[in-house]
């Protein structure tokens, strides 16, 4: 039902300097795979095989990663090292990849609007690869949300409960509970000041958006930090229609922070890599 997924990957990754001075943060390896590949695999698992990247200067290695490397393939052909390429070959076989550049960093809303030509008049997923989500033994987070879209046919955001002293780092929702773990959004605030959050239900980097979001983003005024906030556009969408918030099943790691990145690496090594190696 939803075949397209957008990956905003134009950010600078300043929290990982100096490593990200010449290397995109999305290409930092979590054990043996770059961070962005986990997100692409999640999208493809959800049936979103048309993958679009919003890139920026210095991000060419992302495009190279999702392409054939003829010299490398030739060098390892017929050796045991070919097995190391299994996961990326599967991604290349199953996905179709397109790229465009965000010339200025004007926020997530602006990045999503930059992808309009690649999305067209279609519902689409958005994955922020900084958030690595895993659900061992169950459906991926984006697959869970795609199933919900079949029922509600509206924009959906993934949420999780966070400690009260952490809510200022996130977009936060308030809404009416429809059933366990599912809310109809009534309010949404981007990085509220301490003590002013409407709840502790924080938005994480998984969205399903309906295409009318592009017209809303075009008329959305810059908000906090002079950026076009997707939360402002979604709030308008919620007030004039419907936006759902879903408390997903699985674990999320904030790989935009060093602590979260190390935690994700340790988890993936123990629970994914070791199993794959037998």
Kinemage of the C-alpha trace (Angstrom):
@kinemage 1
@onewidth
@group {chain A} dominant
@subgroup {mainchain}
@vectorlist {calphas} color= white
{ca unk a 1} P 0.000 0.000 0.000
{ca unk a 2} L 2.898 2.372 0.774
{ca unk a 3} L 5.867 1.852 -1.518
{ca unk a 4} L 7.940 5.005 -0.909
{ca unk a 5} L 10.179 5.958 1.987
{ca unk a 6} L 12.140 9.172 2.483
{ca unk a 7} L 15.479 9.365 4.290
{ca unk a 8} L 16.617 12.862 5.330
{ca unk a 9} L 20.407 12.397 5.585
{ca unk a 10} L 21.789 15.889 4.999
{ca unk a 11} L 22.744 16.701 8.611
{ca unk a 12} L 26.315 17.411 9.670
{ca unk a 13} L 26.592 14.948 12.555
{ca unk a 14} L 28.480 17.440 14.724
{ca unk a 15} L 28.134 15.334 17.882
{ca unk a 16} L 30.466 12.778 16.293
{ca unk a 17} L 33.240 15.154 15.275
{ca unk a 18} L 35.997 14.686 14.290
{ca unk a 19} L 34.854 11.324 12.843
{ca unk a 20} L 32.138 13.024 10.775
{ca unk a 21} L 34.401 15.740 9.381
{ca unk a 22} L 34.819 13.715 6.187
{ca unk a 23} L 32.430 10.791 6.786
{ca unk a 24} L 28.631 10.994 6.912
{ca unk a 25} L 27.300 10.056 10.355
{ca unk a 26} L 24.812 7.783 8.580
{ca unk a 27} L 27.748 5.687 7.366
{ca unk a 28} L 29.169 5.081 10.838
{ca unk a 29} L 29.224 1.297 11.345
{ca unk a 30} L 27.016 -0.372 13.909
{ca unk a 31} L 29.063 -3.580 14.147
{ca unk a 32} L 29.399 -4.501 10.445
{ca unk a 33} L 26.722 -2.365 8.738
{ca unk a 34} L 26.429 1.395 8.363
{ca unk a 35} L 23.681 2.962 10.408
{ca unk a 36} L 21.643 4.015 7.372
{ca unk a 37} L 21.487 0.435 6.053
{ca unk a 38} L 19.536 -0.674 9.122
{ca unk a 39} L 16.911 1.937 8.302
{ca unk a 40} L 16.765 0.974 4.624
{ca unk a 41} L 16.332 -2.687 5.562
{ca unk a 42} L 13.473 -1.681 7.858
{ca unk a 43} L 11.772 0.255 5.052
{ca unk a 44} L 12.110 -2.622 2.596
{ca unk a 45} L 10.799 -5.030 5.237
{ca unk a 46} L 7.679 -2.835 5.397
{ca unk a 47} L 7.195 -3.032 1.616
{ca unk a 48} L 8.661 0.440 0.993
{ca unk a 49} L 11.103 -0.477 -1.742
{ca unk a 50} L 11.260 2.952 -3.431
{ca unk a 51} L 13.937 4.620 -1.286
{ca unk a 52} L 14.626 8.352 -1.626
{ca unk a 53} L 17.489 10.162 0.100
{ca unk a 54} L 17.657 13.871 0.907
{ca unk a 55} L 21.417 14.363 0.966
{ca unk a 56} L 23.839 17.255 1.188
{ca unk a 57} L 27.456 18.121 0.511
{ca unk a 58} L 29.915 15.440 1.567
{ca unk a 59} L 27.358 12.622 1.449
{ca unk a 60} L 28.402 10.845 -1.752
{ca unk a 61} L 29.469 7.711 0.110
{ca unk a 62} L 25.795 7.010 0.891
{ca unk a 63} L 24.999 6.824 -2.821
{ca unk a 64} L 28.106 4.710 -3.367
{ca unk a 65} L 27.048 2.296 -0.649
{ca unk a 66} L 23.707 1.645 -2.334
{ca unk a 67} L 25.355 0.855 -5.661
{ca unk a 68} L 27.475 -1.920 -7.150
{ca unk a 69} L 31.221 -1.787 -6.465
{ca unk a 70} L 32.604 -3.633 -9.474
{ca unk a 71} L 36.253 -3.641 -8.365
{ca unk a 72} L 35.396 -4.971 -4.911
{ca unk a 73} L 33.028 -7.604 -6.326
{ca unk a 74} L 35.732 -8.754 -8.717
{ca unk a 75} L 38.372 -8.967 -5.991
{ca unk a 76} L 36.313 -11.138 -3.614
{ca unk a 77} L 34.475 -13.245 -6.204
{ca unk a 78} L 34.794 -16.952 -5.448
{ca unk a 79} L 36.202 -16.378 -1.950
{ca unk a 80} L 34.616 -16.783 1.464
{ca unk a 81} L 34.520 -12.995 1.755
{ca unk a 82} L 31.554 -12.891 -0.620
{ca unk a 83} L 29.352 -13.829 2.323
{ca unk a 84} L 30.079 -10.433 3.888
{ca unk a 85} L 28.182 -8.824 1.001
{ca unk a 86} L 24.976 -10.818 1.471
{ca unk a 87} L 22.983 -8.158 3.332
{ca unk a 88} L 23.810 -5.255 1.009
{ca unk a 89} L 23.247 -7.382 -2.098
{ca unk a 90} L 19.775 -8.208 -0.789
{ca unk a 91} L 19.074 -4.501 -0.271
{ca unk a 92} L 20.288 -3.634 -3.769
{ca unk a 93} L 18.169 -6.393 -5.301
{ca unk a 94} L 14.995 -5.374 -3.452
{ca unk a 95} L 15.242 -1.583 -3.453
{ca unk a 96} L 15.212 1.268 -5.970
{ca unk a 97} L 17.218 4.330 -4.905
{ca unk a 98} L 16.994 8.013 -5.783
{ca unk a 99} L 18.797 11.073 -4.424
{ca unk a 100} L 18.364 14.821 -4.239
{ca unk a 101} L 20.188 17.512 -2.267
{ca unk a 102} L 18.968 19.801 0.466
{ca unk a 103} L 20.988 22.921 -0.277
{ca unk a 104} L 20.347 24.603 3.071
{ca unk a 105} L 19.740 23.077 6.500
{ca unk a 106} L 16.321 24.502 7.358
{ca unk a 107} L 14.898 21.734 9.497
{ca unk a 108} L 13.219 18.382 9.064
{ca unk a 109} L 10.095 19.919 7.555
{ca unk a 110} L 12.186 21.593 4.866
{ca unk a 111} L 14.068 18.349 4.193
{ca unk a 112} L 10.806 16.469 3.695
{ca unk a 113} L 9.487 19.204 1.403
{ca unk a 114} L 12.696 18.894 -0.648
{ca unk a 115} L 11.697 15.308 -1.407
{ca unk a 116} L 8.304 16.177 -2.887
{ca unk a 117} L 9.355 15.562 -6.498
{ca unk a 118} L 10.493 12.049 -5.620
{ca unk a 119} L 7.352 11.223 -3.626
{ca unk a 120} L 4.641 12.796 -5.770
{ca unk a 121} L 1.006 12.392 -4.746
{ca unk a 122} L 1.578 9.284 -2.642
{ca unk a 123} L 1.564 8.421 1.053
{ca unk a 124} L 5.106 7.728 2.205
{ca unk a 125} L 7.263 6.713 5.103
{ca unk a 126} L 10.007 8.813 6.686
{ca unk a 127} L 12.870 7.209 8.567
{ca unk a 128} L 15.460 9.173 10.520
{ca unk a 129} L 18.407 6.816 10.568
{ca unk a 130} L 19.723 8.411 13.787
{ca unk a 131} L 17.000 6.363 15.472
{ca unk a 132} L 17.881 2.695 15.134
{ca unk a 133} L 14.786 0.594 15.872
{ca unk a 134} L 14.767 -3.152 16.365
{ca unk a 135} L 12.022 -5.603 17.237
{ca unk a 136} L 13.622 -9.024 17.448
{ca unk a 137} L 11.178 -11.761 16.555
{ca unk a 138} L 8.425 -9.353 15.492
{ca unk a 139} L 7.479 -6.843 12.815
{ca unk a 140} L 9.714 -3.830 12.297
{ca unk a 141} L 8.436 -0.485 13.547
{ca unk a 142} L 7.725 0.789 10.033
{ca unk a 143} L 5.899 -2.439 9.149
{ca unk a 144} L 3.721 -1.994 12.245
{ca unk a 145} L 2.889 1.553 11.169
{ca unk a 146} L 2.173 0.507 7.583
{ca unk a 147} L -0.428 -1.931 8.901
{ca unk a 148} L -2.050 0.871 10.893
{ca unk a 149} L -2.149 3.081 7.796
{ca unk a 150} L -4.270 0.490 6.016
{ca unk a 151} L -6.901 1.051 8.695
{ca unk a 152} L -6.739 4.810 9.292
{ca unk a 153} L -5.393 6.264 5.993
{ca unk a 154} L -3.893 9.290 7.755
{ca unk a 155} L -0.500 10.491 8.933
{ca unk a 156} L 1.015 8.451 11.765
{ca unk a 157} L 3.927 9.244 14.083
{ca unk a 158} L 5.824 6.752 16.229
{ca unk a 159} L 6.017 7.637 19.917
{ca unk a 160} L 7.578 6.337 23.110
{ca unk a 161} L 7.430 7.304 26.758
{ca unk a 162} L 10.485 9.201 27.961
{ca unk a 163} L 11.481 10.450 31.432
{ca unk a 164} L 10.096 13.864 32.359
{ca unk a 165} L 13.583 15.376 32.425
{ca unk a 166} L 14.149 14.285 28.799
{ca unk a 167} L 10.984 15.610 27.122
{ca unk a 168} L 12.650 18.919 26.175
{ca unk a 169} L 14.762 17.002 23.634
{ca unk a 170} L 11.783 15.777 21.587
{ca unk a 171} L 8.603 16.695 19.827
{ca unk a 172} L 5.833 15.724 22.250
{ca unk a 173} L 2.185 14.827 21.631
{ca unk a 174} L -1.024 14.886 23.606
{ca unk a 175} L -4.191 13.194 22.440
{ca unk a 176} L -7.162 10.935 22.984
{ca unk a 177} L -6.435 7.275 23.570
{ca unk a 178} L -8.147 5.162 20.900
{ca unk a 179} L -6.900 1.847 22.291
{ca unk a 180} L -3.810 0.565 24.046
{ca unk a 181} L -0.792 2.309 22.537
{ca unk a 182} L -2.730 4.348 19.949
{ca unk a 183} L -3.715 8.027 20.234
{ca unk a 184} L -5.517 10.562 18.112
{ca unk a 185} L -3.266 13.628 18.236
{ca unk a 186} L -4.774 16.848 19.623
{ca unk a 187} L -1.607 18.775 20.453
{ca unk a 188} L 2.027 18.582 19.438
{ca unk a 189} L 4.919 20.700 20.704
{ca unk a 190} L 8.509 20.726 19.444
{ca unk a 191} L 11.075 20.522 22.265
{ca unk a 192} L 8.919 22.085 25.003
{ca unk a 193} L 10.567 23.912 27.874
{ca unk a 194} L 11.039 21.976 31.094
{ca unk a 195} L 7.686 21.589 32.841
{ca unk a 196} L 5.632 22.740 29.819
{ca unk a 197} L 5.275 19.465 27.898
{ca unk a 198} L 1.681 18.264 27.328
{ca unk a 199} L 2.767 14.666 28.102
{ca unk a 200} L 5.844 12.439 28.164
{ca unk a 201} L 4.934 10.812 24.830
{ca unk a 202} L 7.852 11.722 22.586
{ca unk a 203} L 7.964 11.454 18.786
{ca unk a 204} L 10.834 9.361 17.439
{ca unk a 205} L 12.171 9.134 13.897
{ca unk a 206} L 9.448 7.094 12.184
{ca unk a 207} L 6.571 8.725 10.292
{ca unk a 208} L 3.970 7.845 7.723
{ca unk a 209} L 2.753 10.985 5.987
{ca unk a 210} L -0.044 11.692 3.547
{ca unk a 211} L 0.909 13.831 0.514
{ca unk a 212} L -1.132 16.869 1.600
{ca unk a 213} L 1.674 17.468 4.106
{ca unk a 214} L 3.659 19.129 1.297
{ca unk a 215} L 1.123 21.951 0.832
{ca unk a 216} L 1.023 22.443 4.601
{ca unk a 217} L 4.828 22.577 4.808
{ca unk a 218} L 4.933 25.181 2.032
{ca unk a 219} L 2.920 27.582 4.149
{ca unk a 220} L 4.458 26.648 7.517
{ca unk a 221} L 6.419 29.530 9.023
{ca unk a 222} L 9.869 28.832 10.481
{ca unk a 223} L 9.628 27.910 14.140
{ca unk a 224} L 12.215 27.077 16.776
{ca unk a 225} L 15.794 27.860 15.639
{ca unk a 226} L 14.414 29.378 12.418
{ca unk a 227} L 13.668 25.911 11.053
{ca unk a 228} L 10.544 24.557 9.378
{ca unk a 229} L 9.294 22.032 11.896
{ca unk a 230} L 7.425 18.925 10.798
{ca unk a 231} L 5.602 19.043 14.144
{ca unk a 232} L 4.016 22.397 13.225
{ca unk a 233} L 2.763 20.963 9.926
{ca unk a 234} L 1.483 17.797 11.584
{ca unk a 235} L -0.368 19.824 14.211
{ca unk a 236} L -2.219 21.705 11.474
{ca unk a 237} L -2.970 18.383 9.804
{ca unk a 238} L -4.278 17.029 13.116
{ca unk a 239} L -6.549 20.028 13.700
{ca unk a 240} L -8.050 19.887 10.200
{ca unk a 241} L -8.141 16.120 9.770
{ca unk a 242} L -6.474 13.293 11.623
{ca unk a 243} L -3.009 12.343 12.824
{ca unk a 244} L -2.429 9.193 14.850
{ca unk a 245} L 0.400 8.511 17.313
{ca unk a 246} L 1.500 4.929 17.836
{ca unk a 247} L 3.471 3.516 20.760
{ca unk a 248} L 5.450 0.935 18.825
{ca unk a 249} L 6.656 -2.507 19.826
{ca unk a 250} L 10.425 -2.817 19.936
{ca unk a 251} L 13.490 -0.920 21.069
{ca unk a 252} L 14.845 2.382 19.882
{ca unk a 253} L 18.426 3.590 20.197
{ca unk a 254} L 19.358 7.260 19.830
{ca unk a 255} L 22.356 6.898 17.537
{ca unk a 256} L 22.566 10.656 17.184
{ca unk a 257} L 24.322 10.598 20.565
{ca unk a 258} L 27.582 8.833 21.357
{ca unk a 259} L 26.071 6.993 24.336
{ca unk a 260} L 23.114 5.757 22.279
{ca unk a 261} L 25.382 4.735 19.417
{ca unk a 262} L 27.570 2.630 21.701
{ca unk a 263} L 24.477 1.098 23.320
{ca unk a 264} L 23.090 0.193 19.867
{ca unk a 265} L 26.419 -1.308 18.815
{ca unk a 266} L 26.578 -3.498 21.902
{ca unk a 267} L 22.968 -4.618 21.451
{ca unk a 268} L 23.351 -5.431 17.761
{ca unk a 269} L 26.572 -7.326 18.387
{ca unk a 270} L 25.036 -9.507 21.085
{ca unk a 271} L 21.548 -9.989 19.620
{ca unk a 272} L 21.921 -9.762 15.837
{ca unk a 273} L 25.528 -10.182 14.675
{ca unk a 274} L 26.308 -13.200 16.846
{ca unk a 275} L 23.107 -14.960 15.743
{ca unk a 276} L 23.890 -14.313 12.089
{ca unk a 277} L 27.367 -15.752 12.572
{ca unk a 278} L 25.888 -18.896 14.122
